[in-house]
Each structure stands twice: as structure tokens, then as C-alpha cells.
Amino acid sequence: MAFALMDGFRLLVTAALGVVLMVASAWWFLTHRGLVRWVALALVVLSPVVLGFLFVRAHLLWTVVLVLGLLGAAAAAGREALARDRVPATMPEHVVPPPLRPFLVMNPRSGGGKVGRFNLKELAEQLGATVVLLEGPGTVDVEAVAQDAVAAGADLLGVAGGDGTQALVAGVAAEHGLPFVVISAGTRNHFALDLGLDREDPSTCLAALTDDAVELHVDLGEVAGRTFVNNASFGAYAEVVQSPAYRDDKRGTTLEMLPDLLTGQGGARLTARADGVSVEGPQAVLVSVNPYEMTDLAGMGRRARLDTGRLGVVAVSVDNARQAVGLLRLAHDRGVTRVEAPQVVVTADTPEVPVGVDGEALVLPTPVTCTIRPQALRVRVPRSRPGVPPPTPALNWVRLRHLAFGGHR
């Protein structure tokens, strides 16, 4: 700003207007369709190009480079401060004998065919496990398969597949007090991530069947009687996932549905209540088994622990472009309500509401009640595993302001 004032106030005003135009154009792109959307996209792309040209013409390119370098240094300092502020946490490990009759369910299509690519069935059988492949024909009742295995004498249940399948079998394991094994053969496997397992090589998870393993006692969530291990989402994300076109074209379906969802013209009007807090009309509600990192709005980050006995609740209400961009940049927390509670009730102005449960699309009658079962699941994991290192913190300006002025959590 100082150099721009020295060399021309007009350039400073132009730069400010360019930033405003980019922010507004990004909002128009998300909330409109047709010609307006693509004009907005063009403005988002062209605005920084034009600004760069103007700075070069004014012989101030070196100033831009200097400012970017200072911003990079500031970001590094902020992340270091947030990393030091983070309190490390680990879950207690319990030493237990290896299973005698382990039973594993494997989805050969999950994760692009990881079961076959890593020879998981053959390796598990070499360790004494009985393996059932979910090959059809038709839809396989995974819970019934797990219940039959328990009736036949299985003393451990496990899944090689996505989080939705993991949750179904985990519910059966918890019901019978049996240990459970997670094999990270899904696409994202958030549950495996938070357990500290290796998501790149799912075969390493099979060490949980040996004597070189330990148990973790973790919480389970329930929504309308269905078990979930990660989260249940309501509102914008659940509406998008519910679309039949979503699985074939995730990006296109999201762009097509976002305008109505963000402007309140599509979907049900929600109300979320938890621990005496009521949020009216949020665009999205995320209920997670234990809270996600404070730097994460969409449930795509990590949970430091899985045994706190509390649901994490994030309700997002965005009314305009400034709020939306501020939330995405974590510059403020206006429009976000965070609560930790043992129970959450979500109601709507419709008799049924779409819910995304561990990535699976469901439609549930309202009101929808989410609860937590503290340390209900015994998860057996390899003693030697990558673990859960503290994630690199995003620049949460709200938390940085608290740190700078001596605030505490």
C-alpha cells in the first residue's frame, strides 16, 4: 500500500476493486447458472491477470513479489504458532491376545480394486481368517453376513472396504462385544486415517490379526438406529450426494445444485438442536463422532481422538459472498456454530430429509436424532503403524487473534 501510494493512488484503488470483483465473481459462479456463471468464472480468472499487467506497467512487479514473500513468511509464522498451540493427544492402547477365528468382509470393487491389487484375500487367509467377498449378484446384506459369522463362532470381525461398509460391520461387532479390524481398502477411509493406519498400503492393516497388535476403544455414532463411524451430514452436502447423478459426475452435479442450496431455494429448511443450542435455517449441518479439527469445516480433516464420548456439531449459515469467502479462508467464525454434545436433533419443514451417513445417501423421517455410544467399539490395530501426526494447521485467523492477544481455548 505504501509503494502504491507513492506511485499513484489510482493503482491502489484499482487493486482493491479487483479483489472485490474476484470475491463477488466467485460467489456469482456458485449461486448462478448459465451465462452469468461463466461470465463470473471469466472475471475470476481475468481479474488477477489484469491487475498483474497494471503492476508491471507501473514498474511495481518487484513490490508484488516482495509482498508475496512477506505473506509467505507470515503464513509460516502463523502455522508454527498454531502447531505449538495444539495439544498432542493419544488414545490408550490395550494389549490383547490374537483372535482364533477372525472373519473378514472384503469389497473387491472398493477403492478402485485394492482388494485384488494388494492380494488382501490371500494374505488374510494365510493368517487364518475366513474371507467373504461382496461380489453379488445384487445387493449383499453386509450386516446379515456379519451376524451369520458371529453365529458360526467368529471371534473377530473386519472389513476391507469403504467407511459405509466399515460402519455396518462395526455395529455388529459392538453389539456382540467382538474386536473389529479396519483394512483401508476404500477410496478415502477417513476412519482408518483417524486410527493412524496406513491408507497407501492396506495389506499392512492385516498385522492386526497377529500377536503384534493392540486394541483401541473408540466411540460409535448412531443416526436413527444406524451406526456411523465418521459423520452424518444434513443440508447442502446431503442434498448433493442424494442426487442419482452424483456418483457418475460429482463435480457437475455439485455445480448444478449449489445455486439453489446456497440461496435457500432448494432443500428443506433445517433446525439443529444440541446441548441447549438451537440453530435455525443453516445451509449445512455436520454431526461427527468426536469433533474434527477446528480448521476443518467439511469433515475432511482429522479427529485428534475417537474416545471423547462427544459428538462434534458444525452448523454453517452463509448469507452473502463476504461470509462465504471469510469462512473458507478461516478469517472469521461468523456464520459457523460449533457444539460438542452427546445428542443432536435435526428437524426440518419436511416429513423426510436427505442424510449423508459416512458418504452413503439416505432419506430419513424427521426429526432425526444422532447419539454417541462411548467406547462401544474395540478396534484392533497393528502396534506399528503410521499413527496420527498433528496435521499441518490451516491459517485460522480467529485462533491466531486469540493467541496474539493472550486468549485461551
Salt bridges, closest charged atoms under 4 A:
GLU80 OE2 - ARG84 NE 2.75
ASP85 OD2 - ARG399 NE 2.92
ASP85 OD2 - ARG409 NH2 3.09
GLU93 OE2 - ARG385 NH2 2.97
GLU125 OE2 - LYS121 NZ 2.68
GLU175 OE2 - HIS176 NE2 3.81
ASP194 OD2 - ARG303 NE 2.68
ASP212 OD1 - ARG383 NE 3.20
GLU215 OE1 - HIS217 NE2 3.31
GLU215 OE2 - ARG378 NH2 2.76
GLU222 OE2 - ARG373 NH1 3.30
GLU256 OE2 - ARG33 NE 3.10
ASP260 OD2 - ARG33 NH2 3.16
ASP275 OD2 - ARG310 NH2 3.97
GLU280 OE2 - ARG273 NH2 3.92
GLU293 OE1 - ARG86 NH1 2.32
ASP307 OD1 - ARG305 NE 2.85
GLU360 OE1 - ARG247 NH2 3.75
